[in-house]
């Protein structure tokens, strides 16, 4: 099967066995010691930028009309 971008999708799952080197995550997940946020608003702004909020407002107002 082919995707829209000509990516070839397999119809059968790959054989079970050892994971390839690039598939192994060696870092600890989560927030690193480099984060310096003090409150929930700062954390929210790390993920939701002003542009995203502006787009939400525009689309909400468009839907309300």
C-alpha positions in Angstrom: 0.0 0.0 0.0 1.2 3.5 -0.8 0.6 6.7 1.1 -0.1 10.1 -0.4 3.6 10.9 -0.3 4.5 7.5 -1.9 5.5 6.1 1.4 5.3 2.3 1.2 3.1 0.8 4.0 3.6 -2.9 4.8 0.5 -5.1 5.2 2.3 -7.4 7.7 3.9 -6.3 11.0 7.7 -6.5 11.2 9.2 -9.8 12.6 9.7 -9.9 16.3 13.3 -9.6 17.5 15.8 -7.1 18.7 15.1 -3.4 18.3 17.3 -1.4 15.9 19.7 1.1 17.5 17.8 4.2 16.4 14.6 2.8 18.0 16.1 2.7 21.6 15.5 5.8 23.8 18.4 6.3 26.1 17.3 9.6 27.7 15.1 9.8 30.8 11.7 11.3 29.8 10.2 14.3 31.5 11.3 17.8 32.5 15.0 18.4 32.6 16.9 20.3 35.2 17.3 23.2 32.8 13.7 24.2 33.2 13.2 27.4 35.2 9.4 27.8 35.2 7.8 28.7 38.5 4.1 28.6 37.8 1.5 26.9 35.7 1.1 29.9 33.4 4.7 29.7 32.4 4.4 26.0 31.6 1.3 26.6 29.6 3.0 29.3 27.5 5.8 26.8 26.7 3.3 24.7 24.8 0.6 27.2 23.7 2.1 30.2 22.0 0.5 33.6 21.4 0.0 32.6 17.7 -1.9 29.5 18.7 -4.2 31.5 21.1 -4.8 34.1 18.4 -5.8 31.4 16.0 -8.1 29.8 18.6 -9.8 33.2 19.1 -10.2 33.7 15.3 -11.7 30.3 14.7 -14.0 30.5 17.8 -15.3 33.9 16.6 -15.8 32.5 13.1 -17.7 29.5 14.4 -19.9 31.8 16.6 -21.0 33.8 13.5 
